[in-house]
């Protein structure tokens, strides 16, 4: 994982917090906000990208504690990371096959 300055981490946290808040509001069924499917998907993808380059549990513990969307995204990112590691380490034939199929 790259090393970020405190300012960069603060910026990433603010962005992640905003994205997670939108997801949480939409998921709660709030009638005070209009669901935009494209914006919803973009917020989810942005959150996943941030969490793929930052250890969110260490860098943003309050966000993970307060936001269901952030918790679900960090868990999903961790599961994906474990699958990639396991696939390469334990199933090299499967990994090679999946690479050939993908291209």
MDAnalysis code that builds the backbone (N, CA, C; Angstrom):
import MDAnalysis as mda
import numpy as np

u = mda.Universe.empty(309, n_residues=103, atom_resindex=np.repeat(np.arange(103), 3), trajectory=True)
u.add_TopologyAttr("name", ["N", "CA", "C"] * 103)
u.add_TopologyAttr("resid", np.arange(1, 104))
u.add_TopologyAttr("resname", ["UNK", "UNK", "UNK", "UNK", "UNK", "UNK", "UNK", "UNK", "UNK", "UNK", "UNK", "UNK", "UNK", "UNK", "UNK", "UNK", "UNK", "UNK", "UNK", "UNK", "UNK", "UNK", "UNK", "UNK", "UNK", "UNK", "UNK", "UNK", "UNK", "UNK", "UNK", "UNK", "UNK", "UNK", "UNK", "UNK", "UNK", "UNK", "UNK", "UNK", "UNK", "UNK", "UNK", "UNK", "UNK", "UNK", "UNK", "UNK", "UNK", "UNK", "UNK", "UNK", "UNK", "UNK", "UNK", "UNK", "UNK", "UNK", "UNK", "UNK", "UNK", "UNK", "UNK", "UNK", "UNK", "UNK", "UNK", "UNK", "UNK", "UNK", "UNK", "UNK", "UNK", "UNK", "UNK", "UNK", "UNK", "UNK", "UNK", "UNK", "UNK", "UNK", "UNK", "UNK", "UNK", "UNK", "UNK", "UNK", "UNK", "UNK", "UNK", "UNK", "UNK", "UNK", "UNK", "UNK", "UNK", "UNK", "UNK", "UNK", "UNK", "UNK", "UNK"])
u.atoms.positions = np.array([
    [0.838, -1.168, 0.000],
    [0.000, 0.000, 0.000],
    [0.890, 1.239, 0.000],
    [0.493, 2.225, -0.775],
    [1.297, 3.445, -0.838],
    [1.278, 4.192, 0.487],
    [2.314, 4.993, 0.669],
    [2.370, 5.844, 1.858],
    [1.742, 7.183, 1.506],
    [0.793, 7.609, 2.304],
    [0.123, 8.878, 2.079],
    [0.490, 9.848, 3.183],
    [0.530, 11.123, 2.834],
    [0.767, 12.162, 3.834],
    [-0.507, 12.331, 4.651],
    [-0.392, 12.938, 5.831],
    [-1.604, 13.172, 6.623],
    [-2.662, 13.988, 5.856],
    [-2.225, 14.940, 5.062],
    [-3.161, 15.739, 4.277],
    [-3.876, 14.916, 3.225],
    [-3.145, 14.023, 2.577],
    [-3.755, 13.151, 1.574],
    [-4.749, 12.196, 2.223],
    [-4.378, 11.645, 3.378],
    [-5.301, 10.759, 4.103],
    [-6.568, 11.498, 4.522],
    [-6.410, 12.742, 4.966],
    [-7.578, 13.534, 5.368],
    [-8.491, 13.778, 4.166],
    [-7.901, 14.042, 3.015],
    [-8.685, 14.252, 1.799],
    [-9.410, 12.971, 1.385],
    [-8.704, 11.842, 1.436],
    [-9.330, 10.560, 1.113],
    [-10.452, 10.235, 2.096],
    [-10.227, 10.541, 3.377],
    [-11.254, 10.274, 4.375],
    [-12.494, 11.125, 4.130],
    [-12.304, 12.390, 3.783],
    [-13.450, 13.260, 3.513],
    [-14.232, 12.751, 2.302],
    [-13.526, 12.328, 1.273],
    [-14.182, 11.804, 0.077],
    [-14.924, 10.505, 0.399],
    [-14.261, 9.612, 1.128],
    [-14.880, 8.338, 1.498],
    [-16.099, 8.566, 2.386],
    [-16.015, 9.519, 3.286],
    [-17.125, 9.825, 4.186],
    [-18.332, 10.335, 3.407],
    [-18.082, 11.201, 2.436],
    [-19.173, 11.733, 1.618],
    [-19.824, 10.632, 0.791],
    [-19.007, 9.786, 0.180],
    [-19.537, 8.683, -0.633],
    [-20.326, 7.708, 0.237],
    [-19.782, 7.354, 1.389],
    [-20.460, 6.414, 2.290],
    [-21.764, 7.008, 2.816],
    [-21.774, 8.307, 3.093],
    [-22.993, 8.949, 3.593],
    [-24.109, 8.866, 2.554],
    [-23.782, 9.105, 1.290],
    [-24.797, 9.013, 0.239],
    [-25.335, 7.583, 0.144],
    [-24.432, 6.609, 0.171],
    [-24.862, 5.211, 0.111],
    [-25.747, 4.854, 1.299],
    [-25.356, 5.290, 2.491],
    [-26.135, 4.992, 3.699],
    [-27.525, 5.628, 3.641],
    [-27.589, 6.863, 3.178],
    [-28.879, 7.552, 3.097],
    [-29.793, 6.835, 2.105],
    [-29.237, 6.470, 0.957],
    [-30.046, 5.757, -0.039],
    [-30.471, 4.384, 0.471],
    [-29.561, 3.682, 1.124],
    [-29.876, 2.346, 1.633],
    [-30.914, 2.370, 2.749],
    [-30.986, 3.470, 3.464],
    [-31.950, 3.565, 4.563],
    [-33.357, 3.865, 4.060],
    [-33.487, 4.184, 2.784],
    [-34.800, 4.460, 2.218],
    [-35.304, 5.855, 2.519],
    [-34.394, 6.759, 2.788],
    [-34.781, 8.135, 3.102],
    [-35.565, 8.757, 1.950],
    [-36.628, 9.431, 2.294],
    [-37.441, 10.110, 1.283],
    [-36.956, 11.527, 1.038],
    [-35.940, 11.951, 1.787],
    [-35.438, 13.319, 1.666],
    [-34.379, 13.456, 0.577],
    [-34.016, 12.358, -0.028],
    [-33.001, 12.401, -1.074],
    [-33.475, 11.550, -2.244],
    [-33.221, 12.040, -3.425],
    [-33.623, 11.311, -4.626],
    [-32.489, 10.375, -5.024],
    [-32.798, 9.110, -5.214],
    [-31.795, 8.119, -5.599],
    [-31.420, 8.310, -7.061],
    [-30.141, 8.529, -7.288],
    [-29.600, 8.595, -8.647],
    [-28.750, 7.338, -8.827],
    [-29.215, 6.365, -9.612],
    [-28.497, 5.089, -9.732],
    [-27.050, 5.238, -10.197],
    [-26.800, 6.168, -11.095],
    [-25.428, 6.354, -11.591],
    [-24.548, 6.916, -10.479],
    [-25.058, 7.891, -9.744],
    [-24.290, 8.471, -8.640],
    [-24.072, 7.432, -7.538],
    [-25.086, 6.620, -7.277],
    [-24.982, 5.564, -6.273],
    [-23.861, 4.593, -6.642],
    [-23.866, 4.139, -7.891],
    [-22.832, 3.202, -8.346],
    [-21.447, 3.855, -8.295],
    [-21.367, 5.109, -8.706],
    [-20.086, 5.815, -8.689],
    [-19.555, 5.952, -7.263],
    [-20.426, 6.250, -6.309],
    [-20.003, 6.357, -4.909],
    [-19.479, 5.019, -4.396],
    [-20.160, 3.936, -4.749],
    [-19.708, 2.604, -4.334],
    [-18.361, 2.248, -4.933],
    [-18.180, 2.548, -6.218],
    [-16.906, 2.264, -6.882],
    [-15.785, 3.118, -6.292],
    [-16.078, 4.385, -6.017],
    [-15.081, 5.279, -5.427],
    [-14.655, 4.784, -4.050],
    [-15.624, 4.397, -3.248],
    [-15.314, 3.879, -1.915],
    [-14.449, 2.625, -2.012],
    [-14.782, 1.733, -2.924],
    [-13.987, 0.510, -3.102],
    [-12.569, 0.837, -3.552],
    [-12.422, 1.800, -4.437],
    [-11.067, 2.182, -4.892],
    [-10.237, 2.773, -3.765],
    [-10.853, 3.629, -2.974],
    [-10.122, 4.211, -1.840],
    [-9.697, 3.110, -0.877],
    [-10.616, 2.195, -0.577],
    [-10.313, 1.131, 0.373],
    [-9.336, 0.106, -0.199],
    [-9.154, 0.085, -1.504],
    [-8.186, -0.849, -2.090],
    [-6.754, -0.326, -1.974],
    [-6.589, 0.968, -1.753],
    [-5.234, 1.519, -1.621],
    [-4.910, 1.970, -0.203],
    [-5.900, 1.976, 0.672],
    [-5.705, 2.410, 2.056],
    [-6.262, 1.323, 2.981],
    [-5.548, 1.044, 4.052],
    [-6.081, 0.134, 5.071],
    [-7.138, 0.919, 5.843],
    [-8.377, 0.791, 5.402],
    [-9.460, 1.622, 5.933],
    [-9.703, 1.396, 7.424],
    [-9.504, 0.185, 7.882],
    [-9.733, -0.081, 9.314],
    [-8.754, 0.699, 10.187],
    [-7.532, 0.876, 9.693],
    [-6.537, 1.643, 10.456],
    [-6.624, 3.137, 10.183],
    [-6.852, 3.499, 8.922],
    [-6.833, 4.912, 8.549],
    [-8.127, 5.643, 8.902],
    [-9.274, 4.946, 8.785],
    [-10.572, 5.593, 8.994],
    [-11.451, 4.804, 9.971],
    [-10.995, 4.555, 11.185],
    [-11.764, 3.700, 12.095],
    [-13.142, 4.258, 12.446],
    [-13.276, 5.566, 12.563],
    [-14.581, 6.150, 12.899],
    [-15.566, 5.978, 11.751],
    [-15.087, 6.137, 10.529],
    [-15.959, 5.947, 9.370],
    [-16.470, 4.515, 9.314],
    [-15.585, 3.559, 9.540],
    [-15.975, 2.146, 9.511],
    [-16.978, 1.852, 10.624],
    [-16.782, 2.474, 11.766],
    [-17.691, 2.250, 12.896],
    [-19.067, 2.861, 12.639],
    [-19.121, 4.017, 11.993],
    [-20.367, 4.756, 11.862],
    [-21.167, 4.444, 10.599],
    [-20.517, 3.911, 9.568],
    [-21.195, 3.738, 8.288],
    [-21.316, 2.273, 7.892],
    [-22.548, 1.841, 7.696],
    [-22.776, 0.466, 7.242],
    [-22.204, 0.257, 5.844],
    [-22.347, 1.250, 4.986],
    [-21.815, 1.135, 3.619],
    [-20.297, 1.002, 3.644],
    [-19.633, 1.766, 4.498],
    [-18.177, 1.678, 4.609],
    [-17.758, 0.309, 5.132],
    [-18.470, -0.194, 6.139],
    [-18.153, -1.526, 6.681],
    [-18.310, -2.604, 5.617],
    [-19.418, -2.558, 4.888],
    [-19.659, -3.561, 3.851],
    [-18.618, -3.463, 2.736],
    [-18.234, -2.259, 2.384],
    [-17.240, -2.077, 1.322],
    [-15.867, -2.552, 1.761],
    [-15.481, -2.255, 2.993],
    [-14.168, -2.702, 3.460],
    [-14.139, -4.219, 3.574],
    [-15.229, -4.821, 4.019],
    [-15.286, -6.290, 4.093],
    [-15.200, -6.901, 2.697],
    [-15.899, -6.312, 1.753],
    [-15.867, -6.793, 0.375],
    [-14.461, -6.671, -0.220],
    [-13.805, -5.559, 0.053],
    [-12.439, -5.344, -0.435],
    [-11.485, -6.366, 0.170],
    [-11.636, -6.627, 1.460],
    [-10.772, -7.616, 2.124],
    [-11.015, -9.017, 1.581],
    [-12.267, -9.376, 1.345],
    [-12.579, -10.690, 0.784],
    [-11.970, -10.825, -0.602],
    [-12.114, -9.794, -1.422],
    [-11.517, -9.816, -2.759],
    [-10.018, -9.977, -2.718],
    [-9.381, -9.299, -1.779],
    [-7.923, -9.399, -1.617],
    [-7.530, -10.823, -1.221],
    [-8.266, -11.437, -0.305],
    [-7.974, -12.810, 0.117],
    [-8.170, -13.795, -1.029],
    [-9.207, -13.586, -1.819],
    [-9.444, -14.480, -2.956],
    [-8.306, -14.377, -3.965],
    [-7.872, -13.148, -4.262],
    [-6.756, -12.983, -5.213],
    [-5.494, -13.666, -4.706],
    [-5.197, -13.510, -3.428],
    [-4.000, -14.127, -2.848],
    [-4.127, -15.648, -2.870],
    [-5.272, -16.163, -2.460],
    [-5.488, -17.614, -2.421],
    [-5.440, -18.215, -3.810],
    [-6.056, -17.539, -4.750],
    [-6.107, -18.060, -6.109],
    [-4.696, -18.190, -6.684],
    [-3.881, -17.190, -6.483],
    [-2.520, -17.238, -7.024],
    [-1.653, -18.245, -6.283],
    [-1.820, -18.326, -4.965],
    [-0.979, -19.202, -4.166],
    [-1.384, -20.652, -4.165],
    [-2.668, -20.912, -4.141],
    [-3.145, -22.276, -3.968],
    [-3.715, -22.905, -5.230],
    [-4.091, -22.078, -6.183],
    [-4.713, -22.601, -7.400],
    [-4.065, -21.979, -8.642],
    [-2.780, -22.225, -8.872],
    [-2.106, -21.580, -10.011],
    [-2.710, -21.971, -11.358],
    [-3.196, -23.208, -11.492],
    [-3.810, -23.617, -12.757],
    [-5.091, -22.831, -13.005],
    [-5.893, -22.671, -11.972],
    [-7.118, -21.892, -12.097],
    [-6.797, -20.443, -12.440],
    [-5.789, -19.909, -11.796],
    [-5.381, -18.539, -12.062],
    [-4.965, -18.361, -13.516],
    [-4.188, -19.292, -14.034],
    [-3.743, -19.218, -15.434],
    [-4.943, -19.330, -16.377],
    [-5.871, -20.221, -16.071],
    [-7.059, -20.374, -16.891],
    [-7.905, -19.115, -16.896],
    [-8.112, -18.515, -15.734],
    [-8.904, -17.303, -15.646],
    [-8.250, -16.146, -16.404],
    [-6.943, -16.082, -16.360],
    [-6.232, -15.053, -17.126],
    [-6.409, -15.255, -18.615],
    [-6.334, -16.500, -19.089],
    [-6.526, -16.765, -20.522],
    [-7.940, -16.431, -20.958],
    [-8.911, -16.743, -20.128],
    [-10.311, -16.464, -20.466],
    [-10.568, -14.963, -20.499],
    [-9.963, -14.235, -19.573],
    [-10.192, -12.811, -19.471],
    [-9.640, -12.037, -20.656],
    [-8.637, -12.575, -21.310],
    [-8.036, -11.847, -22.438],
    [-8.370, -12.507, -23.681],
])
